[in-house]
Amino acid sequence: MNKKIKNVIGLTALILMALSAFMPFIISSRVVNSQSPQLNPAASYSFPWASSYPTFGVTTGSGPIVPNNWNVFGVGERSDDIPYEFIFETLGIADFMTGQVYPWLATNWTFTDNNTNFIVYLRHGVYFYYNGTLPNGTQGQILWPFSAKDVVATYQDYFKVYGNPFNVTVTEVNPYEVIFHFGKPNVQYALYDLLEQFIVPWEQYANLTNPAAAVIPIPVGTGPYYLAKATETQATFYRNPYYWIPGRPFISTFTYYVGISNAQAYGLLAKGTAQWGGTGSTGSTPFSKLFTYANPQYYHGMASIGNGSGGQPSFLWINFARLNYWPWNETWFRYALSLALNRTQISLGSQYGIPTGAPPTPADFLPSPMEEIWLNSTIIQEAHQVDQYNLTEAIQILESHGLKIINGKLSFPNGTPLPTYTMINYQGFSDTYATTQLIAEDLAQIGLQINVVSETPSQMFGPALDGGQYDLIYWITNAYSPYYVWESAFIPPLIPGTDQPNVTALETIGVYVYSDFGRWIPPKEFIDLWIQAGDTTNVTLLKQIYNNMAAILIKDLPAIPVVFDAYPRYEYEDQYYIGFSTPQYFYTWNVEPWIGGNLLMLMNLAPRPPGMSNAQEVAYTQAAWQDLLAFIYGKANTATPPSLLAMLQPSTSTVTQTSTSTSTVTTTSASTSVTTTTSMSTTSVTSTVSTSSGLSTGVIAGIIVVIIVIIAVVAYVVVRRR
């Protein structure tokens, strides 16, 4: 290369580095938005009367944080996903119990060509943001525009990590449109798997050979908060000043506390350290003795809605790979076990007097909100015949098939007692452990000898539940739709490329399976119906399919529904913060910190103004939710109109807006660190310079244009004179 040209290029680089000093940060070169990043109005909200409030705290029983690797695909690298929910976002958010999908990073989607193409339209004006210590140890900020390029990179990694059962390819149509092409259509997979995946920036995640093993040292997300600092036991988050929902979130900072056990989480709630929790596992101890005693007027705990209209699907699974002999392999025997369970007492005992699940849990294996949407009254009535408590009839059924209760032990016809069986759970999960104990007590009335064992979570969720090393277990399953409830509970792993169950895997103890925990081999009709449900968007056809699947479950009873584990099960205080989904105004089921899509509630939380009545609190919550919906559905240009802000004004003071210079991310006259990000891999490659800023953005832009023109002219002259 000509030496003069080298000098010009070098001069250009130096000038551009110097110019970068005038900017608060440098946006990625892949600018796809015609508009520049817009500061969120929430960054300028001031609630001076809330300065004495405790910093908002969040807790739930969970595992430790992995503070040095924020890889969303890091399978096995982290045991706590909760902090990711505040940083990263998904294309859509599904309501956990009803299955309704709200547009989020996507504004809309449609299926075409017999559901083989899933077209997703992306939201404009969204940015990935981070502010803090960069991988090279310097302080700086990152602001990358969100586009289809990020979506493509995300799902390329997703399929590498989680597999691609429906042969999906994802293609960028334009910066705000992508197409997922299905080799084999599956509508449910598109709605509840693909739309629910965290979207990550291509700068960190593109072209990863092994995404699960990559180290991502800093989390750069589009979410309402960015990570300020983290240890294994807690993390602090600050509001993203460039968040795309205008006026949200209202809470500027919060701390997430890891509750290694339910007891520890309740302690944080009782002390007022945490204002939002997702424990809900009371077991034999009432809420009043766990934390509400500390502030009965404002501390609240929920275990289902209205004494049982909700409930997360939960079953007593029988491990057919172990208990594959008579009488366990007989439907009449499982039916007798079902009749022996006093679900009312189990429900009351597992949540200390708070009935859980629908009244009591029907054997169609669906919670009430889902059941009312999808099943007909005939199927529901048939289901209710299966789960009635009738100890006398249970014993009669057993005796009619030759079984006997001898000295309190259920025995084979020859008088030999059935062996003692083991039922596992984890004592730290006080509600499910209490349920397990109560099930064992009820089954003892028909002579079954059951030993309840508390396993560690790592043993319970690994070798036991997934690896089949158990006899009986009571545990919860998935939600969102009947498709996912029943897939999780009863659809076995299939032989790749077929609709045939992998019988070898099911029958081999130690081979991990991640659905169908009872290792039941369903009839082909059940699998065929499930496949059909994934292939259609026709609601009428779906209802027919789900009713047929429910009929098979009622007839075969592959697992025994007990009580739906209380859902929602969460805690909150409204002395200092409002906007929670409560029995007074229940607007979303995504209320627990650990549940995906809890942003539906978090976006409405705000400091409580002095003097606000309970009626005003409910009115605010309703308005905040409706305003949020209006914005995400494109019916309003803001989620926070003046009418909503007015509801957050106390009688003696007002919500004020401070000047941009004191509330936004800017440089000042003092020396500041500025970062140019050029990463294309798993870490951010940065260059940092010391700057001082005193010029407006418009002036800087003008200077840049002039200098670039000058450089171009000089380069042209040099080339002409070679």
Stockholm file with secondary structure:
# STOCKHOLM 1.0

chainA/1-722         MNKKIKNVIGLTALILMALSAFMPFIISSRVVNSQSPQLNPAASYSFPWASSYPTFGVTTGSGPIVPNNWNVFGVGERSDDIPYEFIFETLGIADFMTGQVYPWLATNWTFTDNNTNFIVYLRHGVYFYYNGTLPNGTQGQILWPFSAKDVVATYQDYFKVYGNPFNVTVTEVNPYEVIFHFGKPNVQYALYDLLEQFIVPWEQYANLTNPAAAVIPIPVGTGPYYLAKATETQATFYRNPYYWIPGRPFISTFTYYVGISNAQAYGLLAKGTAQWGGTGSTGSTPFSKLFTYANPQYYHGMASIGNGSGGQPSFLWINFARLNYWPWNETWFRYALSLALNRTQISLGSQYGIPTGAPPTPADFLPSPMEEIWLNSTIIQEAHQVDQYNLTEAIQILESHGLKIINGKLSFPNGTPLPTYTMINYQGFSDTYATTQLIAEDLAQIGLQINVVSETPSQMFGPALDGGQYDLIYWITNAYSPYYVWESAFIPPLIPGTDQPNVTALETIGVYVYSDFGRWIPPKEFIDLWIQAGDTTNVTLLKQIYNNMAAILIKDLPAIPVVFDAYPRYEYEDQYYIGFSTPQYFYTWNVEPWIGGNLLMLMNLAPRPPGMSNAQEVAYTQAAWQDLLAFIYGKANTATPPSLLAMLQPSTSTVTQTSTSTSTVTTTSASTSVTTTTSMSTTSVTSTVSTSSGLSTGVIAGIIVVIIVIIAVVAYVVVRRR
#=GR chainA/1-722 SS CCHHHHHHHHHHHHHHHHHHTTSSCBCCSCCCCSSCCCCCGGGGEECGGGTTSCCEEEEEECCCCCTTCCCTTCTTTCSCCTTHHHHCEESEEECTTTCCEEESSEEEEEEETTTTEEEEEECSSCEEEEEEECTTSCEEEEEEECCHHHHHHHHHHHHHHHCCTTCEEEEEEETTEEEEEESSCCHHHIIIIITTSEECCHHHHTTCSSGGGCCCCSCCBSSSEEEEEECSSEEEEEECTTCSSTTCCCCCEEEEEEESSHHHHHHHHHTTSCSEECCCCCBTSCHHHHTGGGCTTTEEEEESSTTTSCCBCEEEEECTTTSCSTTTTCHHHHHHHHHTCCHHHHHHHHBTTCCCSSSSCCTTCCCHHHHHHHCCHHHHHHHHTTSCCCHHHHHHHHHHTTCEEETTEEECTTSCBCCCEEEEECTTSHHHHHHHHHHHHHHHTTTCCEEEEECCHHHIIIIITTTTCCSEEEEECCCSSHHHHHHHHHCCCBCTTSSSBCHHHHHSTTSCCSSCTTCCCCCHHHHHHHHHHHTCCCHHHHHHHHHHHHHHHHHHCSSEECCCBCSSEEEEECSSEECCCBTTBCCCSCCSTTSTTTHHHHTTCEECCTTCCHHHHHHHHHHHHHHHHHHHTTSCSCSSCHHHHHTTCCSSCCCEECCHHHHSCCCCSSCEEEEEECCCSSSCCEEEEEECCCSCHHHHHHHHHHHHHHHHHHHHHHHHTC
#=GC SS_cons         CCHHHHHHHHHHHHHHHHHHTTSSCBCCSCCCCSSCCCCCGGGGEECGGGTTSCCEEEEEECCCCCTTCCCTTCTTTCSCCTTHHHHCEESEEECTTTCCEEESSEEEEEEETTTTEEEEEECSSCEEEEEEECTTSCEEEEEEECCHHHHHHHHHHHHHHHCCTTCEEEEEEETTEEEEEESSCCHHHIIIIITTSEECCHHHHTTCSSGGGCCCCSCCBSSSEEEEEECSSEEEEEECTTCSSTTCCCCCEEEEEEESSHHHHHHHHHTTSCSEECCCCCBTSCHHHHTGGGCTTTEEEEESSTTTSCCBCEEEEECTTTSCSTTTTCHHHHHHHHHTCCHHHHHHHHBTTCCCSSSSCCTTCCCHHHHHHHCCHHHHHHHHTTSCCCHHHHHHHHHHTTCEEETTEEECTTSCBCCCEEEEECTTSHHHHHHHHHHHHHHHTTTCCEEEEECCHHHIIIIITTTTCCSEEEEECCCSSHHHHHHHHHCCCBCTTSSSBCHHHHHSTTSCCSSCTTCCCCCHHHHHHHHHHHTCCCHHHHHHHHHHHHHHHHHHCSSEECCCBCSSEEEEECSSEECCCBTTBCCCSCCSTTSTTTHHHHTTCEECCTTCCHHHHHHHHHHHHHHHHHHHTTSCSCSSCHHHHHTTCCSSCCCEECCHHHHSCCCCSSCEEEEEECCCSSSCCEEEEEECCCSCHHHHHHHHHHHHHHHHHHHHHHHHTC
//
